[in-house]
Amino acid sequence: KIRNELSSKILSLCLRELFEFRFMQTDPNWSNFFYDPQMHKVALLDFGATRGFDEHFTDTYVEVIKAAADRDSEKVLKKSVEMKFLSGYETKAMEKAHVDAVLILGEAFACDGPFDFGSQSTTKRIHSLIPVMLKERLIPPPEETYSLHRKMAGSFLICAKLQAKIPCKHMFDEAYTKYWKRKSQKSEV
Protein backbone atom coordinates (compact mmCIF):
# COMPACT_ATOMS: atom_id res chain seq x y z
CA LYS A 1 0.00 0.00 0.00
CA ILE A 2 2.75 2.49 0.92
CA ARG A 3 4.71 1.55 -2.21
CA ASN A 4 1.73 2.44 -4.40
CA GLU A 5 1.01 5.63 -2.47
CA LEU A 6 4.63 6.77 -2.68
CA SER A 7 4.86 5.92 -6.39
CA SER A 8 1.61 7.71 -7.13
CA LYS A 9 2.77 10.82 -5.31
CA ILE A 10 6.13 10.83 -7.11
CA LEU A 11 4.50 10.55 -10.55
CA SER A 12 1.86 13.11 -9.69
CA LEU A 13 4.54 15.51 -8.48
CA CYS A 14 6.50 14.96 -11.70
CA LEU A 15 3.43 15.90 -13.77
CA ARG A 16 2.78 18.95 -11.59
CA GLU A 17 6.38 20.10 -11.91
CA LEU A 18 6.13 19.98 -15.70
CA PHE A 19 2.57 21.05 -16.42
CA GLU A 20 1.67 23.24 -13.44
CA PHE A 21 4.92 24.83 -12.24
CA ARG A 22 6.82 24.46 -15.55
CA PHE A 23 9.86 24.14 -13.31
CA MET A 24 11.38 20.78 -12.47
CA GLN A 25 13.94 19.32 -10.14
CA THR A 26 15.45 16.99 -12.74
CA ASP A 27 17.54 14.61 -10.60
CA PRO A 28 15.38 11.57 -9.76
CA ASN A 29 17.90 10.12 -7.29
CA TRP A 30 16.07 8.38 -4.42
CA SER A 31 17.83 10.62 -1.91
CA ASN A 32 16.20 13.71 -3.47
CA PHE A 33 12.75 12.67 -2.28
CA PHE A 34 11.51 12.86 1.29
CA TYR A 35 8.39 10.90 2.17
CA ASP A 36 6.48 11.85 5.31
CA PRO A 37 4.30 8.82 6.15
CA GLN A 38 2.31 10.72 8.81
CA MET A 39 1.36 13.52 6.41
CA HIS A 40 1.30 11.22 3.34
CA LYS A 41 3.37 13.77 1.40
CA VAL A 42 6.43 13.67 -0.82
CA ALA A 43 8.83 16.59 -0.75
CA LEU A 44 11.69 17.32 -3.09
CA LEU A 45 15.19 17.93 -1.77
CA ASP A 46 18.32 19.30 -3.46
CA PHE A 47 17.37 21.78 -6.14
CA GLY A 48 20.83 21.91 -7.73
CA ALA A 49 19.57 20.27 -10.94
CA THR A 50 16.49 22.31 -11.79
CA ARG A 51 15.25 23.84 -14.99
CA GLY A 52 12.29 25.73 -16.29
CA PHE A 53 10.22 24.97 -19.38
CA ASP A 54 8.69 27.62 -21.60
CA GLU A 55 5.01 27.57 -22.37
CA HIS A 56 5.41 26.70 -26.05
CA PHE A 57 7.37 23.58 -25.07
CA THR A 58 4.84 22.41 -22.46
CA ASP A 59 1.88 23.24 -24.73
CA THR A 60 3.20 20.84 -27.35
CA TYR A 61 4.69 18.25 -25.00
CA VAL A 62 1.41 17.80 -23.11
CA GLU A 63 -0.21 17.02 -26.48
CA VAL A 64 2.47 14.43 -27.31
CA ILE A 65 1.76 12.65 -24.02
CA LYS A 66 -2.00 12.99 -24.56
CA ALA A 67 -1.64 11.42 -28.02
CA ALA A 68 0.38 8.57 -26.51
CA ALA A 69 -2.21 8.09 -23.75
CA ASP A 70 -4.93 8.02 -26.42
CA ARG A 71 -2.82 5.60 -28.54
CA ASP A 72 -3.07 8.08 -31.45
CA SER A 73 -0.03 7.33 -33.63
CA GLU A 74 -0.83 10.02 -36.19
CA LYS A 75 -1.07 12.74 -33.56
CA VAL A 76 2.14 11.51 -31.87
CA LEU A 77 3.92 11.90 -35.20
CA LYS A 78 2.38 15.31 -36.00
CA LYS A 79 3.14 16.77 -32.56
CA SER A 80 6.63 15.26 -32.57
CA VAL A 81 7.42 17.11 -35.79
CA GLU A 82 5.82 20.27 -34.40
CA MET A 83 8.03 20.17 -31.33
CA LYS A 84 11.12 19.28 -33.36
CA PHE A 85 11.64 15.73 -32.10
CA LEU A 86 11.60 14.94 -35.81
CA SER A 87 12.31 17.11 -38.85
CA GLY A 88 9.46 15.77 -40.97
CA TYR A 89 11.92 14.26 -43.46
CA GLU A 90 12.73 11.04 -41.63
CA THR A 91 12.45 7.62 -43.18
CA LYS A 92 9.31 5.61 -42.45
CA ALA A 93 11.49 3.31 -40.29
CA MET A 94 12.57 6.23 -38.11
CA GLU A 95 9.03 7.61 -37.88
CA LYS A 96 7.77 4.19 -36.81
CA ALA A 97 10.57 3.70 -34.25
CA HIS A 98 9.94 7.15 -32.76
CA VAL A 99 6.15 6.72 -32.60
CA ASP A 100 6.52 3.20 -31.16
CA ALA A 101 8.89 4.53 -28.47
CA VAL A 102 6.48 7.32 -27.52
CA LEU A 103 3.55 4.89 -27.40
CA ILE A 104 5.55 2.48 -25.22
CA LEU A 105 6.46 5.29 -22.84
CA GLY A 106 2.82 6.41 -22.78
CA GLU A 107 1.43 2.99 -21.83
CA ALA A 108 1.16 3.87 -18.13
CA PHE A 109 -1.03 6.85 -19.02
CA ALA A 110 -3.13 4.79 -21.45
CA CYS A 111 -3.95 1.97 -19.03
CA ASP A 112 -7.50 2.22 -17.65
CA GLY A 113 -6.71 0.16 -14.57
CA PRO A 114 -3.64 0.09 -12.37
CA PHE A 115 -0.41 -0.03 -14.40
CA ASP A 116 1.98 -2.72 -13.13
CA PHE A 117 5.38 -1.03 -13.14
CA GLY A 118 7.01 -4.15 -11.69
CA SER A 119 6.18 -6.40 -14.63
CA GLN A 120 6.42 -3.97 -17.56
CA SER A 121 9.01 -4.48 -20.30
CA THR A 122 9.47 -0.84 -21.28
CA THR A 123 13.27 -0.79 -21.13
CA LYS A 124 13.65 -3.94 -23.22
CA ARG A 125 11.22 -2.73 -25.90
CA ILE A 126 12.75 0.76 -26.07
CA HIS A 127 16.23 -0.79 -26.26
CA SER A 128 15.15 -2.76 -29.35
CA LEU A 129 14.29 0.53 -31.13
CA ILE A 130 17.58 2.29 -30.39
CA PRO A 131 19.56 0.90 -33.37
CA VAL A 132 17.01 2.32 -35.84
CA MET A 133 16.92 5.67 -34.05
CA LEU A 134 20.72 5.92 -33.94
CA LYS A 135 21.03 5.12 -37.63
CA GLU A 136 18.06 7.12 -38.95
CA ARG A 137 17.78 10.20 -36.70
CA LEU A 138 18.21 13.44 -38.66
CA ILE A 139 18.09 15.98 -35.83
CA PRO A 140 18.74 15.82 -32.09
CA PRO A 141 15.72 15.86 -29.78
CA PRO A 142 14.80 19.22 -28.22
CA GLU A 143 17.38 20.22 -25.61
CA GLU A 144 14.73 20.44 -22.86
CA THR A 145 13.92 16.75 -23.21
CA TYR A 146 17.27 15.47 -21.96
CA SER A 147 16.75 16.54 -18.35
CA LEU A 148 12.98 16.04 -18.55
CA HIS A 149 13.33 12.46 -19.76
CA ARG A 150 15.98 11.74 -17.13
CA LYS A 151 13.45 12.78 -14.46
CA MET A 152 10.55 10.90 -16.07
CA ALA A 153 12.64 7.75 -16.58
CA GLY A 154 13.95 7.97 -13.03
CA SER A 155 10.44 8.37 -11.64
CA PHE A 156 9.24 5.38 -13.65
CA LEU A 157 12.27 3.41 -12.44
CA ILE A 158 11.41 4.23 -8.81
CA CYS A 159 7.89 2.93 -9.46
CA ALA A 160 9.33 -0.23 -11.04
CA LYS A 161 11.73 -0.83 -8.14
CA LEU A 162 8.84 -0.40 -5.72
CA GLN A 163 6.77 -2.77 -7.92
CA ALA A 164 3.96 -0.25 -7.88
CA LYS A 165 0.57 -0.99 -9.36
CA ILE A 166 -1.12 2.37 -9.74
CA PRO A 167 -3.74 3.96 -11.99
CA CYS A 168 -1.90 6.57 -14.05
CA LYS A 169 -4.45 7.39 -16.74
CA HIS A 170 -6.64 9.43 -14.40
CA MET A 171 -3.53 11.12 -13.00
CA PHE A 172 -2.47 12.32 -16.46
CA ASP A 173 -6.02 13.14 -17.59
CA GLU A 174 -6.39 15.37 -14.53
CA ALA A 175 -3.03 17.09 -15.19
CA TYR A 176 -4.02 17.59 -18.84
CA THR A 177 -7.42 19.08 -18.01
CA LYS A 178 -5.97 21.39 -15.35
CA TYR A 179 -3.19 22.48 -17.71
CA TRP A 180 -5.56 23.70 -20.42
CA LYS A 181 -8.04 25.11 -17.88
CA ARG A 182 -5.29 27.26 -16.32
CA LYS A 183 -4.22 28.42 -19.78
CA SER A 184 -7.77 29.42 -20.74
CA GLN A 185 -8.31 31.24 -17.44
CA LYS A 186 -5.00 33.05 -17.89
CA SER A 187 -5.94 34.20 -21.39
CA GLU A 188 -9.30 35.52 -20.11
CA VAL A 189 -7.58 37.83 -17.60
N, C-alpha and C positions, 0 to 999 in steps of 0.2 A: 504494500500500500504506500509506504513512504517513498519507495523507488519511483513509483508512478507519479506521485505528487511532485517530487523533486524534479523529475524529468519534464513534467508538464509545465512547471513554473519556469524552468530554464528555457524551454522552447518558446513559451509565451513571452518571456522577457526579451528573447532574441528578436521576435517579431515586433515587439513594442519599440525596441531600440531602433530598428530599421524604419518602420512605417509610422511610428508616432513621434519619436524624438528626432529621427534622422541623424542620430549620433550614436555610435556603437563602440563599446569596449571590445576590441577584436581579438583578444587573446583568450581562447576557451580553456586554458589550463584549469584543472580541477581546483587548484589553490586560489583561483581568482573568484570563486563563488563562496558565499557564506550562507548556509541554510540554518534558519532559526526554527527548530521544530515546535517551539511553544507558540510562536506567532504564525507559523506556516508560511514563511516568507523567504525568498532568495534575494540576497544582496550581492552586488558586484564589488570586487575589491581590485585595487591596482589599475589605475586608469592611464598607465604609461603608453599603452597601445590603443589609442582611441582615434576615431576619425568621423568626420561628418559626411553626409551624403546630400547632394543638391536635389531639389525637388524634381527636376527633369529626370534624373536617374531613378529616383524612387517611384515616380509616376509610371515609368515604363517597366521597371523591375517587378512591381507589384502585379502588373498585367502578365508578365512572363510566368510568374508563379501561379497566378490564377488560371492561365491557359494550361499549365501542367496539371493543376488540381482538377481541372475540367477534362483532362485527357484530350485537349484540342491541339493536335499536331500542327495544323495550319497556322493557328494563332501563335503557337510557340515559335515557329519559323519566322513569321511576319514581325513579331515583337523583338525577336533576337536580332534581326537585321536592323530594325529601327533603333535598337540600343547599341548597335555596333559590336555585338558578339560575332556577327558574320557580316561580310561585305555585300552579300547578295549575288556574288559571282562564284560561289563555291560549287564544287562538284556535287552531284546528287548523293554520293557516298558520304561526303562531309556533312551535308545538310541532314541526312538520315542519322549519322552518328551523333551530331549535336542535339537534334530533336529527341532521339532515344535517351541520351544522357539527361536532358532536362526532365523528360517524363519519368525516368527512373528516380531522379532526385525529388520529384514532386509526388511520388507514390504515397508518402505519409499524409500529405494534404489532400489526397484523392480518396483515401480509404474512409468509407462511411462508419465503420466500427473502429475499435481500438487497433492501432497499427503496432505490430509486434517488432520492435526494434531489435530484439535479441535474436530473431530467426531470419531477418532480412538478408538479402545477398547483394545489397547495393554496391559495395566496394568491388566485389568480383565482377559484376556486370559492367560497371563503369570502367574498370581496368581493361576489359575486353574491347572497349571502344577507343582506348587511348592510341593504339597504333594508327588507326585511320585519322584521328584528329591531329596527331603529330605530322603525318605525311601530307594531309590535305588542307590544313588551316592556312588561310591567306592573310589574316590579320590577328593581332593579339586580342584577347578579351579586354573589355574596358578595365582600366586601371583600378577602379573602385572594387571590382569583383574579387581581386586577390585577397584582400583582408576580410571582406564580407564572407567569401566562401570558406576561408579558414575558420571563421567563427561559426558559420552554419555547420560545416563538417564536424568541427569539434563538439558542437552541441548535440548533433546526431550521434556522434561517437559516445558521448557521455550517456545518452539514452540507451545505446546498444550495450555498453558495459553494465549498466544498471538493469538490463533486460526488461526495459519498460514496455508496457502495453498500454498505450494511451490514444484517445481519440484526438487526432490532429486536424481533421477536416473542419470541424466547428471552430477550432482555434484560429485557423487561417481565415475562414469565412468571416469571422468576427473582426479580425484585424483588417481585412479587405474592406468591409462595409464601413468601419470606423474611419479608415484612411480617406475614402472618397467623401464621406459625410463631413469630416473636418475640412477638406478642401472646398466643398461647396459652401459651407458656412463661412469660411474665410473669404471666399470670393464675393459673398453677399455683403460683407462689412464694408 
